[in-house]
């Protein structure tokens, strides 16, 4: 009996729940039968078995308890229990040798009560999976034979394995050995490595490793069967259907000898399988090959399996060993290693893989394959560039990957990938590696950015290319295509400086601009009115290319944008001189020039000419938009209706631009009714758009401009409630707000007194960048501060605009001049002295020093000229205070600038005529005043003329053009009254009626006063009775609050005082008065009492008649004395430094203006004075007069009773007066 030896200490503590029966066992035996005691162990046998297991990689210091073994996997459990049963049964009497030892051990697993491998189903032999795990655990050959190609001496637990390896195949039964020959048997790895391997997927059966299982493992959509082979041999299968992994392996097992080439192909075939068994087969195949027999497919497959199992060190080791034999076979595997490193953020692997590539011909290998296999390559690559880790960053690697990323991105040819390519290119440029980018990558990236209209990125890429010294030079065709595309991109961004730079680069790169490039750059600069640049390019075009009408159209367009109509006509005539034919575009440009100049007559002539041309040159949508925009700016609704009907007849679509023009025309009426009509139109159009499919909503033009016209219309009408309602409606309909919308809202807040809210909104716009702020937003705040007389705030806003990088416009400079003028004038009123405004004049001099300046935002018709509203603030103050000489010097300075500016040159507008004529009125120069009146009247008729003459109407004047001329006419009436020329007053009045102008209440009162003061008492009474007296009673009720709306016409108190003074003079004067005898005067008064009963009754109701008559006489005397001595007073002021503010100022003509459109700009004029909109006559009787001039006239009794007769006089306005005749005096006699 052999000596019994105890178990090793680490195994002696094991306790089995049930002893195991020895001997053979039938399949249907019960599992709970007790087993006899085990025989003692043979020490020599145990020692031999322990040595055998130790050599095959099974450690003896396994965990001591079966419960803990469950946490370490089935294989470790089997290994530990195998050790126990090897020691317990190796010498049993019924053992049957080593062949049945493992089988008896497995039977115990099912019958010992543990229930781990099987459930409570009837016991039978274990699955094949148990045998696979058992085979892997008990027989552990190294992955490569010691005599194989790649023998490895590293064991799974990173410990040195013994030099001699033993195999335990003798432990298996014969049938088991036959089955195991079909499975790969490799050494166990570390448990952590095994856990990280990808899980196997069970598709249609539970016995995944069974040879009879029908699975779909492998590539998706593939299937295979084991019952019959689809292909005759392995070579044919590898060239055929993928995914037949089991059949491929069977062919390999059945073939007597497989050549190395097919072995490499089989490894590449199996690597696509996700099954662990197929990956293990790849490792098994690698054992069969020598180092020299590996090709790129085999090497790549082996590295793929190692990386899939996270065996990174083994992958690197394989690459190094194969690279020593043949570096070329490792290229594909190195690419895979780089891809794996980037995908898993282990850039050290990418750097190691790049080292293998550097040992080969790196120039023949592109990194686009790496970028194609990396998810979100751009982000990962740029993050790595930014971090620049020391262990993996290398400029050569960055350059190689960057070029590959650009190649892969541009190969997709879509906007997103083009942006990816640009970001990679820009990242390399920022790292100083731009010179390493290949020329082809630069050109292709820029081409795709231009093609997909990514203009910002395209221009930035060009600037990088321009500043990068590349080793390659593009061809002439490449550079021409590149520069033309870049020119288009800069043109879309309106970057004119870089457009000129691109044009210069053509010569720098040794090429010459083509014809299309010249025409394009001319059109772009023409759109901004840069006539100098356009002329230079035209000269170059004229020398190189045959002349085409498109080149002349570009020059015409540049002058049209500037409002230089004369130059446009000259170039239009040049087209005929060159024997070229004008096109529809040519006529549209000419029409646009007339629109910019507000020349309605010439515009309509051009339009009628186009109607007579050939069909290809007749009006189109652009033509109608241009002519209707001109009518809209003038408020000509009748003409817009005619053009709209014409478009419908010609089946031209009514676009959003047409609706914008119509809404603007309604707003230009400056009435609440016009604003309401604009609102109704905008609401209707918006609802129609919302009913359309979503893809067609506002597809042509954004409706924001139409709604902005509605907002402005309510502001011009002074209806803030309507503006607020429109604002909320826009929010409800989700109409987008643009920069102009926010400018309107800012001004509306200022108008309503919410200055802090306006400033807060402005600050939010600056911080958030909701819209791009321009000079108009700053001008709005400056204007509001100026109205509130907060001069410091005006300056701070102006400086803030300069800090924002915005260039001052004419409007901002005019507001600044007005603010400074107001501040200096207030100081003058406090301190006295000579009126001089040095700071305001200094700003004016600086603003007008550059005559070549161009301001396309100027409200003046000529954008290249110094506008007249810059001079208005100073002229207004000097005229008000009687500094006529200084006022005329400023006016002469303006006219001199007008003559010097060529081409173009602006003209005085009606407002500057108003203030200059006010100043001249004080000087008594009636001839000069009437000369300016003739010019201003002609200008008003020209500007107010209606486009299309209405049927059965003689009135050609737009109603909204009358107010400013009415103010000027009041000055003329006062001047003619001063020189006693009442006939001229009547003639001028009839002349205005003839052209269709309407006079206002002030004009009628001034005319009545002038006629009465000049002795034409009959005309004065008739006019007062016909026009003023109907509203007299309504005016009284309005003052009492009993009448809601003030009448348009009613008599002023001074008008009645003037009439009563003349009546008393007629009654009480002795002898002849105004060439009339007393009898004749009394006869005239009796006639007036009968014909003008309303006026006569109103005169009888006057109180303090004596005081009124005395006041009127003093006013007339002061006017006469002032007129005769005004010239001497001016000389006295200059010589003796006497302040006009301390002199008697009665009799000054009232400076009055109609209410200006809110917002600062209306009808092309800037509202510079908000305190002169008092629409009433000046009364001078509030203080007791110093003396009575007609003391001998005693007014002790009222006028004679009024005879109750009906009014029999006819209207004073003829239906169609005769053409004006030379003026002559009209006698006040029968």
Residue pairs with C-beta under 8 A, 6 or more apart in sequence:
1 40
2 40
2 42
2 43
2 44
2 91
3 43
4 40
4 41
4 42
4 43
5 41
5 42
5 43
5 46
6 12
7 14
7 41
7 87
8 50
8 60
10 60
10 61
10 62
10 64
11 60
11 64
11 83
11 84
11 87
13 64
13 65
14 64
14 65
14 66
14 80
14 84
16 84
16 112
17 112
17 113
17 114
18 32
18 34
18 35
18 111
18 112
18 113
19 34
19 35
19 36
19 37
19 38
20 35
20 38
20 85
20 88
20 89
20 104
20 105
20 108
20 112
21 33
21 34
21 35
21 36
22 35
22 36
22 38
22 89
22 92
22 93
22 94
22 95
22 104
23 92
23 93
23 94
23 95
23 96
23 104
24 94
24 96
24 100
24 104
25 104
25 107
27 123
27 124
27 125
29 111
30 111
31 110
31 111
31 112
31 113
31 123
32 111
32 113
38 88
38 89
38 92
39 91
39 92
39 93
40 91
41 87
41 88
41 90
41 91
42 90
42 91
45 90
45 91
46 86
46 87
46 90
49 83
49 86
49 87
49 90
50 60
50 83
52 166
52 168
53 60
53 79
53 82
53 83
53 86
53 138
53 168
54 60
54 162
55 162
55 164
55 165
55 166
56 138
56 139
56 140
56 165
56 166
56 167
56 168
57 140
57 155
57 156
57 161
57 187
57 188
58 79
58 83
58 137
58 138
58 140
59 157
60 83
62 69
62 76
62 79
62 80
62 83
63 69
63 72
63 76
63 80
66 77
66 80
66 81
66 114
69 76
69 77
69 80
70 77
70 116
72 191
73 191
73 194
74 130
74 133
75 133
75 134
75 136
75 137
75 188
76 137
76 191
77 116
78 130
78 133
78 134
78 137
78 138
79 137
79 138
81 105
81 108
81 109
82 102
82 105
82 137
82 138
85 101
85 104
85 105
85 108
86 101
89 95
89 101
89 104
89 105
90 98
90 101
95 101
95 104
98 170
98 171
99 171
99 172
99 173
99 174
100 173
101 171
102 134
102 138
102 171
102 172
102 173
103 173
106 125
106 126
106 130
106 134
109 116
109 117
109 126
110 117
110 118
110 123
110 126
111 123
117 126
117 127
117 130
118 126
127 207
127 209
127 210
128 179
128 207
128 209
128 210
128 211
129 207
129 208
129 209
131 176
131 179
131 180
132 180
132 183
132 209
135 172
135 180
135 183
135 185
136 185
136 186
136 188
137 188
138 168
138 171
139 167
139 168
139 169
139 171
139 172
139 180
139 185
140 185
140 186
140 187
140 188
141 165
141 167
141 185
141 186
141 187
142 151
142 152
142 161
142 165
142 186
142 187
143 150
143 152
143 186
143 187
143 283
143 286
143 287
144 150
144 151
144 152
144 286
144 287
145 151
145 287
146 165
148 287
148 288
148 290
149 286
149 287
149 288
149 289
149 290
149 291
149 293
149 294
150 286
150 287
150 291
150 318
150 321
152 314
152 317
153 160
153 161
154 160
154 161
155 161
155 187
156 187
156 188
156 189
156 190
156 193
157 190
158 190
169 177
172 180
179 211
182 211
182 249
182 253
183 209
183 277
184 277
184 280
184 281
184 283
184 284
185 284
186 280
186 283
186 284
188 194
189 309
189 311
193 309
193 310
193 311
196 309
196 310
197 276
197 308
197 309
197 310
198 274
198 276
198 308
200 208
200 217
200 274
200 275
200 276
200 277
201 217
201 274
202 208
202 215
203 215
203 216
203 217
204 213
204 214
204 215
204 216
205 213
205 214
205 215
207 213
208 215
208 275
209 277
211 226
212 226
214 223
214 225
214 226
216 222
216 223
216 243
217 245
217 273
217 274
217 275
217 278
218 224
218 242
218 243
218 244
218 245
218 272
218 273
218 274
218 275
218 278
219 242
219 243
219 272
219 273
221 243
222 241
222 242
222 243
222 244
223 243
224 230
224 243
224 244
224 245
224 246
224 247
225 247
226 246
226 247
226 250
229 247
229 250
229 251
230 237
230 240
230 241
230 244
230 247
231 237
231 240
231 244
231 247
231 251
233 251
233 255
234 248
234 251
234 252
234 255
234 258
234 262
234 266
235 262
237 244
237 247
237 248
237 251
238 248
238 262
238 265
238 266
238 269
242 269
242 272
243 272
243 273
245 269
245 270
245 273
245 275
245 278
248 266
248 269
248 270
249 270
249 278
249 281
252 258
252 266
252 285
258 266
260 289
260 290
260 293
260 295
261 295
263 285
263 288
263 289
263 293
263 298
264 289
264 293
264 294
264 295
264 297
264 298
264 301
265 297
266 285
267 282
267 285
267 286
267 297
267 298
267 301
267 302
268 297
268 298
268 300
268 301
270 278
270 279
270 281
270 282
270 285
270 301
271 278
271 279
271 282
271 300
271 301
271 304
271 305
273 279
279 305
279 308
279 309
282 301
282 302
282 305
283 302
283 305
286 298
286 302
289 298
291 321
291 322
291 325
292 325
292 326
294 302
294 322
294 325
294 326
294 329
295 329
296 328
296 329
296 330
296 331
296 332
296 333
297 332
298 329
299 318
299 319
299 322
299 329
299 330
299 332
299 333
300 332
300 333
300 336
302 318
302 333
303 315
303 318
303 319
303 333
303 336
303 337
304 333
304 336
306 312
306 314
306 315
306 318
307 315
307 336
307 337
307 340
312 349
315 337
316 337
316 352
318 333
319 330
319 333
319 334
319 337
319 353
319 356
322 329
322 330
322 333
323 330
323 356
323 359
327 356
327 359
327 360
328 360
330 356
330 360
331 356
331 357
331 360
331 365
333 356
334 353
334 354
334 356
334 357
335 353
335 357
335 365
335 369
335 370
336 353
337 349
337 350
337 352
337 353
337 356
338 349
338 350
338 353
338 354
338 357
338 367
338 370
339 369
339 370
339 373
339 374
340 346
340 349
341 347
341 348
341 349
341 350
341 351
341 352
341 353
342 350
342 370
342 374
342 377
342 380
342 381
343 373
343 374
343 375
345 380
347 384
347 389
347 391
347 392
347 393
348 391
348 392
350 392
350 397
351 391
351 392
351 393
351 394
351 397
354 394
354 396
354 397
354 400
357 365
357 400
358 396
362 400
366 403
366 404
366 407
367 400
367 401
367 403
367 404
367 405
367 407
368 404
368 405
368 407
368 408
368 411
369 404
369 408
370 377
370 401
370 404
371 377
371 401
371 404
371 405
371 407
371 408
371 409
372 408
374 380
377 405
377 408
377 420
378 405
378 409
378 420
378 423
378 424
381 401
381 402
381 405
381 424
381 427
382 423
382 424
382 427
384 392
384 393
384 398
385 398
385 427
385 428
385 431
386 427
387 393
395 431
395 433
395 436
398 428
398 431
398 433
399 428
399 433
399 436
399 437
402 424
402 425
402 427
402 428
402 433
402 436
402 437
403 436
403 437
403 438
403 441
405 420
405 421
405 424
406 421
406 424
406 425
406 437
406 441
406 444
406 445
407 441
409 417
409 418
409 420
409 421
409 424
410 417
410 418
410 421
410 441
410 444
410 445
410 448
411 417
413 448
414 452
415 452
415 454
417 448
418 445
418 448
418 449
418 451
418 452
418 454
418 457
419 449
419 454
419 457
421 441
421 444
421 445
421 448
422 445
422 449
422 454
422 457
422 460
422 461
425 434
425 437
425 441
425 442
425 445
425 461
425 464
426 460
426 461
426 464
428 434
428 436
428 437
429 437
429 464
429 468
434 464
434 468
435 468
435 469
435 470
435 471
437 468
437 470
438 472
439 470
439 472
439 473
439 474
442 461
442 465
442 468
442 470
443 474
443 478
443 482
445 461
446 458
446 461
446 462
446 465
446 482
446 485
446 486
447 481
447 482
447 485
449 455
449 457
449 458
449 461
449 489
450 458
450 485
450 486
450 488
450 489
451 485
453 492
455 489
455 490
455 492
455 493
456 493
458 485
458 486
458 489
459 486
459 489
459 490
459 493
459 495
459 498
462 482
462 486
462 489
462 502
463 498
466 505
474 482
474 509
476 510
476 511
479 506
479 509
479 510
479 511
480 506
480 511
480 514
483 502
483 505
483 506
483 509
483 511
483 513
483 517
484 514
484 516
484 517
484 520
486 502
487 499
487 502
487 503
487 517
487 520
487 521
488 520
490 496
490 498
490 499
490 502
491 499
491 520
491 521
491 524
494 524
494 528
496 524
496 525
496 528
496 530
496 533
499 521
499 524
499 525
500 521
500 533
503 513
503 517
503 521
503 537
506 512
506 513
506 517
512 544
515 541
515 544
515 545
518 537
518 540
518 541
518 544
518 545
518 551
519 541
519 548
519 550
519 551
519 554
521 537
522 534
522 537
522 538
522 541
522 551
522 554
522 555
523 554
523 557
525 533
525 534
525 537
525 558
526 534
526 554
526 555
526 557
526 558
526 561
527 557
527 561
528 561
528 856
529 558
529 559
529 561
529 562
529 854
529 856
529 863
529 864
530 558
530 854
531 555
531 558
531 559
531 562
531 564
531 567
534 554
534 555
534 558
535 555
538 551
538 554
538 555
541 547
541 551
542 551
547 578
547 580
548 580
549 575
549 580
549 581
549 582
549 583
549 586
552 571
552 574
552 575
552 578
552 580
552 586
553 583
553 585
553 586
553 589
555 571
556 568
556 571
556 572
556 586
556 589
556 590
556 593
557 589
557 592
559 567
559 568
559 571
559 593
559 903
560 568
560 589
560 590
560 592
560 593
560 596
561 596
561 856
561 863
562 596
562 854
562 862
562 863
562 864
562 904
563 593
563 596
563 597
563 860
563 861
563 862
563 863
563 864
563 865
563 904
564 593
564 862
564 864
564 903
564 904
565 593
565 594
565 596
565 597
565 599
565 602
566 903
566 904
567 903
567 904
568 589
568 590
568 593
569 590
569 593
572 582
572 586
572 590
575 581
575 582
575 586
576 582
582 617
583 616
583 617
584 610
584 616
584 617
584 618
584 620
584 623
587 606
587 609
587 610
587 613
587 617
587 623
588 620
588 622
588 623
588 626
590 606
591 603
591 606
591 607
591 610
591 623
591 626
591 627
592 626
594 600
594 602
594 603
594 606
594 630
595 603
595 626
595 627
595 629
595 630
595 633
596 861
596 863
597 861
597 862
598 630
598 633
598 634
598 861
598 943
598 1164
600 630
600 631
600 634
600 636
600 945
600 946
600 947
601 945
603 627
603 630
603 947
604 627
604 947
604 948
607 619
607 623
607 627
610 617
610 618
610 619
610 623
611 618
611 619
620 652
621 652
621 653
621 655
624 643
624 646
624 647
624 652
624 658
625 655
625 657
625 658
625 661
627 643
628 639
628 640
628 643
628 644
628 658
628 661
628 662
629 657
629 661
630 947
631 639
631 640
631 643
631 661
631 665
631 947
632 640
632 660
632 661
632 662
632 664
632 665
632 668
633 664
633 668
634 665
634 668
634 943
634 947
634 958
634 961
635 665
635 668
635 669
635 958
635 960
636 665
636 946
636 947
636 948
636 958
637 662
637 665
637 666
637 669
638 946
638 947
638 948
638 950
639 946
639 947
639 948
640 661
640 662
640 665
642 948
644 654
644 658
644 662
647 653
647 654
647 658
648 654
655 700
655 701
656 685
656 698
656 700
656 701
656 702
656 703
656 706
657 700
657 701
659 681
659 682
659 685
659 703
659 706
660 701
660 705
660 706
660 709
662 681
663 678
663 681
663 682
663 706
663 709
663 710
663 713
664 678
664 709
666 674
666 675
666 677
666 678
666 681
666 709
666 713
667 674
667 675
667 678
667 709
667 710
667 712
667 713
667 716
668 674
668 713
668 716
668 960
668 1163
669 675
669 713
669 959
669 960
670 716
670 717
670 960
670 1157
670 1162
671 717
672 714
672 717
672 719
672 722
674 713
674 717
675 710
675 713
675 714
675 716
675 717
675 719
675 722
676 722
678 709
678 710
678 713
679 710
679 713
679 722
679 726
681 706
682 703
682 706
682 707
682 709
682 710
683 729
685 703
685 706
686 703
686 733
686 735
689 697
689 698
689 703
690 697
690 733
702 736
702 738
703 735
704 735
704 736
704 737
704 738
704 740
704 741
705 738
705 740
707 726
707 730
707 735
707 741
708 738
708 740
708 741
708 744
710 726
711 723
711 726
711 727
711 741
711 744
711 745
711 748
712 744
712 1157
712 1159
714 720
714 722
714 723
714 726
715 723
715 744
715 747
715 748
715 751
715 1157
715 1158
715 1159
716 1157
716 1158
716 1162
718 1155
718 1158
720 748
720 751
720 752
723 748
724 748
727 745
730 737
730 741
737 745
737 771
738 771
739 771
739 772
739 773
739 774
739 776
739 777
740 776
742 761
742 765
742 770
742 771
742 777
743 776
743 777
743 780
743 1159
744 1159
745 761
746 758
746 761
746 762
746 777
746 780
746 781
747 758
747 780
747 783
747 784
747 1158
747 1159
747 1160
748 1158
749 755
749 757
749 758
749 761
750 758
750 780
750 781
750 784
750 787
751 1158
755 784
755 788
758 781
758 784
759 781
762 777
762 781
764 770
765 771
765 773
765 777
766 773
766 804
773 804
773 806
774 806
775 801
775 806
775 807
775 808
775 809
775 811
775 812
775 857
776 811
776 857
778 797
778 798
778 800
778 801
778 804
778 806
778 812
779 809
779 811
779 812
779 815
779 1160
780 1159
780 1160
781 793
781 797
782 794
782 797
782 798
782 812
782 815
782 816
782 819
783 815
783 1159
783 1160
783 1167
785 791
785 793
785 794
785 797
785 819
786 794
786 815
786 818
786 819
786 822
787 1170
789 822
791 819
791 820
791 822
791 823
794 815
794 816
794 819
795 816
795 819
798 808
798 812
798 816
801 808
801 812
802 808
808 816
809 855
809 857
809 858
810 847
810 855
810 857
810 858
810 860
810 866
810 867
810 869
810 870
811 857
811 858
811 859
811 1160
811 1161
811 1166
813 843
813 847
813 870
814 867
814 869
814 870
814 872
814 873
814 1166
814 1168
815 1160
815 1166
815 1168
816 843
817 840
817 843
817 844
817 847
817 870
817 873
817 874
818 873
818 1168
818 1169
820 837
820 839
820 840
820 843
821 837
821 840
821 873
821 874
821 877
822 873
824 837
824 838
824 839
824 840
825 835
825 837
825 877
828 835
828 837
828 1141
829 1141
832 1139
832 1141
832 1142
833 1137
833 1139
834 1133
834 1137
834 1139
835 877
835 878
835 881
835 883
835 886
835 1139
835 1140
835 1141
836 886
837 874
837 877
840 873
840 874
841 874
844 870
844 871
844 874
847 866
847 870
848 866
848 870
848 897
851 866
851 897
851 900
851 901
852 864
853 864
853 866
854 863
854 864
855 863
856 863
858 867
859 867
859 869
859 1161
859 1164
859 1165
859 1166
860 867
860 868
860 869
860 906
860 909
860 1164
861 906
861 1164
862 904
862 905
862 906
864 901
864 904
865 898
865 901
865 904
865 905
865 906
866 894
866 897
866 898
866 901
866 906
867 906
868 894
868 906
868 907
868 908
868 909
868 911
868 912
869 909
869 911
869 912
869 1165
869 1166
869 1168
871 890
871 891
871 893
871 894
871 912
872 911
872 912
872 915
872 1166
872 1168
873 1168
873 1169
874 890
875 887
875 890
875 891
875 912
875 915
875 916
875 919
876 915
876 1151
876 1168
876 1169
878 884
878 886
878 887
878 890
878 919
879 887
879 915
879 916
879 918
879 919
879 922
879 1151
880 918
880 1151
881 1140
881 1141
882 919
882 922
882 1129
882 1130
882 1133
882 1140
882 1143
882 1145
883 919
883 1133
883 1140
884 919
884 920
884 922
884 923
884 1130
885 1130
885 1134
887 915
887 916
887 919
888 916
888 919
888 920
891 908
891 912
891 916
894 908
894 912
895 908
898 905
898 906
898 907
898 908
899 905
907 939
908 916
908 935
908 939
909 939
909 1164
909 1165
910 936
910 939
910 940
910 943
910 964
910 965
910 968
910 1165
911 964
911 1153
911 1165
913 932
913 935
913 936
913 939
913 968
914 936
914 964
914 967
914 968
914 971
914 1153
915 1151
916 932
917 929
917 932
917 933
917 936
917 968
917 971
917 972
917 975
918 971
918 1149
918 1151
920 928
920 929
920 932
921 929
921 971
921 974
921 975
921 978
921 1149
922 1126
922 1148
922 1149
923 1126
923 1127
923 1130
924 978
924 1122
924 1123
924 1124
924 1126
924 1127
926 975
926 976
926 978
926 979
929 971
929 972
929 975
930 972
930 975
933 968
933 971
933 972
933 988
936 965
936 968
937 965
937 968
937 991
937 992
940 961
940 964
940 965
940 968
940 997
941 957
941 995
943 961
944 957
944 958
944 961
944 962
944 965
944 997
945 956
945 957
945 958
946 955
946 956
946 957
946 958
949 956
954 996
954 1216
955 996
956 995
956 996
957 995
957 996
957 997
959 998
960 1163
962 997
962 998
962 999
962 1000
963 1000
963 1154
964 1153
964 1154
964 1163
964 1165
965 992
965 997
966 997
966 999
966 1000
966 1002
966 1003
966 1154
967 1152
967 1153
967 1154
969 988
969 992
969 999
969 1003
970 1002
970 1003
970 1006
970 1149
970 1150
970 1152
971 1149
972 988
973 985
973 1003
973 1006
973 1007
973 1010
974 1006
974 1010
974 1149
975 1149
976 982
976 984
976 985
976 988
976 1010
977 985
977 1006
977 1009
977 1010
977 1013
977 1014
978 1119
978 1123
979 1123
980 1014
981 1014
981 1223
981 1225
982 1010
982 1011
982 1014
982 1015
982 1016
982 1019
982 1226
983 1223
983 1224
983 1225
983 1226
984 1223
985 1007
985 1010
985 1011
985 1014
986 1011
986 1019
986 1226
987 1220
987 1221
987 1223
989 999
989 1003
989 1007
990 1214
990 1217
990 1220
991 1220
992 999
993 1213
993 1214
993 1217
994 1216
994 1217
994 1219
994 1220
999 1007
1000 1048
1000 1175
1001 1028
1001 1048
1001 1049
1001 1050
1001 1175
1002 1150
1002 1152
1002 1175
1002 1176
1002 1177
1004 1023
1004 1027
1004 1028
1004 1049
1005 1028
1005 1051
1005 1052
1005 1054
1005 1055
1005 1177
1006 1177
1007 1023
1008 1020
1008 1023
1008 1024
1008 1028
1008 1051
1008 1055
1008 1058
1008 1059
1009 1020
1009 1054
1009 1055
1009 1058
1011 1017
1011 1019
1011 1020
1011 1023
1012 1020
1012 1058
1012 1059
1012 1061
1012 1062
1013 1058
1013 1062
1013 1116
1015 1062
1015 1074
1015 1228
1016 1226
1016 1228
1017 1059
1017 1062
1017 1063
1017 1066
1017 1084
1017 1088
1017 1228
1018 1084
1018 1087
1018 1088
1018 1228
1019 1212
1019 1228
1020 1058
1020 1059
1020 1062
1021 1059
1021 1088
1021 1091
1021 1092
1021 1095
1022 1091
1022 1092
1022 1209
1022 1212
1023 1212
1024 1051
1024 1055
1024 1059
1024 1092
1024 1095
1025 1091
1025 1092
1025 1093
1025 1094
1025 1095
1025 1207
1025 1209
1026 1209
1026 1211
1026 1212
1027 1049
1027 1212
1028 1049
1028 1050
1028 1051
1028 1055
1028 1095
1029 1051
1029 1092
1029 1094
1029 1095
1029 1098
1030 1047
1030 1049
1031 1047
1031 1048
1031 1049
1031 1050
1032 1050
1032 1051
1032 1094
1032 1098
1034 1043
1034 1046
1034 1047
1034 1050
1035 1046
1035 1047
1035 1050
1037 1043
1038 1044
1038 1045
1038 1046
1038 1047
1051 1095
1051 1098
1052 1176
1052 1177
1052 1179
1053 1177
1053 1179
1054 1112
1054 1177
1054 1178
1054 1179
1054 1180
1055 1177
1056 1098
1056 1099
1056 1102
1056 1108
1057 1102
1057 1108
1057 1109
1057 1111
1057 1112
1057 1181
1058 1112
1059 1095
1059 1099
1060 1099
1060 1102
1060 1105
1060 1108
1060 1109
1061 1108
1061 1109
1061 1112
1061 1113
1063 1085
1063 1099
1063 1199
1064 1105
1064 1109
1064 1193
1064 1195
1065 1073
1065 1190
1065 1193
1066 1073
1066 1076
1066 1081
1066 1082
1066 1084
1066 1085
1067 1081
1067 1082
1067 1085
1067 1199
1068 1193
1068 1194
1068 1195
1069 1078
1069 1081
1070 1078
1071 1078
1073 1081
1074 1228
1076 1084
1076 1228
1076 1229
1080 1229
1086 1203
1088 1095
1088 1096
1089 1096
1089 1200
1089 1202
1089 1203
1090 1203
1090 1205
1090 1208
1091 1205
1091 1207
1091 1208
1091 1209
1092 1207
1092 1209
1093 1202
1093 1203
1093 1204
1093 1205
1093 1207
1094 1207
1096 1199
1096 1202
1097 1202
1099 1199
1100 1198
1100 1199
1100 1202
1102 1108
1105 1195
1106 1195
1107 1181
1107 1185
1108 1181
1109 1190
1109 1193
1109 1195
1110 1185
1110 1188
1110 1189
1110 1190
1111 1180
1111 1181
1111 1185
1113 1188
1113 1189
1113 1190
1114 1146
1114 1180
1114 1185
1114 1186
1114 1187
1114 1189
1115 1146
1115 1147
1115 1180
1117 1189
1118 1144
1118 1146
1118 1147
1119 1147
1122 1144
1122 1147
1129 1140
1129 1143
1132 1138
1133 1139
1133 1140
1146 1180
1150 1177
1150 1178
1151 1172
1152 1172
1152 1173
1152 1174
1152 1175
1153 1169
1153 1172
1153 1173
1154 1173
1154 1175
1155 1173
1156 1162
1156 1165
1156 1167
1156 1170
1156 1173
1157 1163
1157 1167
1160 1166
1160 1167
1161 1167
